Amino acid sequence: MNFKQVEAFRAVMMTRSMTTAAGLLRVGAVGSITQCVLPDAIRLFRQQVSDIPVVVNTGGSDVVAKWMATGFCDIGFCSIQTDIPGLHYERINTAYGVGIVAKSHRLASKKVLKPSDFAEENFISLPSGSFKRAALDRHFPDDSRVISIETPYAMTICTMVEKGLGVSIVNPVVSRAFQMPGLREIPFSEQVPFHSYAVTSDHFPVSALATRMAQCVREAFQ
């Protein structure tokens, strides 16, 4: 470490000591967990710990990893593992992708959707080049979908599908959290896993509050 890195590390440790002494829990999480899981998890947490402030920071999996590596957050929750050294990932949930269509769509009456059912359909997709996009696209080797819209947020995809802008395949944790009345969720014939992880760091001790929040998130996924 050079001098600036040492000073930055000391500043982080001082901040962590101050927030720990004050009884503050800092959580970093990806958007899907922040929107769909953390509200229930914090409700469970509040039943056990009623007087500790909780600060929720939202970012991508890579950002959450950096927060944990630098000590900016006490506990992290993400959907993709990174190669940052010193981080530990514990898988706390796996859900498999489901097809979503508007209730008025021609596919809404199907019991199961196959890749061929999406042929020539306007498909609202995760961004090109993303890990999850690649995991989904491999089930469409002879792809005849019309990729009409790309967005990184499953919640946005669900809203657009409900408004009739296209069809998609998403993490059911998201599609079920908001129970959109105009949305129809249909099982997808292929397995597209969506993993969720709790993230801790070797460089910073895991507090009892962080451990408790991790357990509450696990329970909220059930």
Phi, psi and omega in degrees: 000138172273179186299316181296321179294320178297316180295321178296319179296317179298320180296319178296315181296323178294318178297316179298319180296320181293316182289326177294317180296324181280349181076059181237133178248122181253121184246135173244134183207153173289163187301319183296323179285319178302315185280323193254339187240317185299323178305314178291322180295318180291326174301315177296319179299318181294333177292337180257323182229106188261347190242014181254121176296141178241126177252121182254122176249135184243133178195178177291170181302322180292324179290317178301318179299318179293322177300319181288322181293331182261356180082012179292329178238155180272331178211142181235155177223123185219178183243351180222137177280147175247176180258018177294125182293150175087004179256145176244134180244123175246119180290125182247349176195146171225125176237154182249137186305144177237152174282143174230136178219161172291150183296339178270359184286153182298335181275354188296338182274354182285148178272332178218141176254132176255163178306323181294337180292339183271002181302131178065009178271143171294118186248126177265118194238160167293163186297144175299136180093350179280155182300313183292326177297317179296320180296326179281317186296335182294344177275001179234066183296324176253066194291120175239016172292156173255103181285098189266330181217141174237136177205146182279354189249121181297326178298320177295320178301313181300317181296317180294320178296317179300328180275005175083018183275353180162192178235169181195180173229125186223171173292123182295340175302323180282311185296330181273338185294325187256350174045057181292126186295333182265011185251137176246126178259129184230133178304143177260138186293336182257154180270115176241097185284140172240107183267151173231140185231146165268136186241130173230169184236141174295335189278344184225136180295145179272118183285164176297325178294318179296318178298319180294319179296320178301318179294322179294324178293317177303314181294324181292335178288338186287000000 
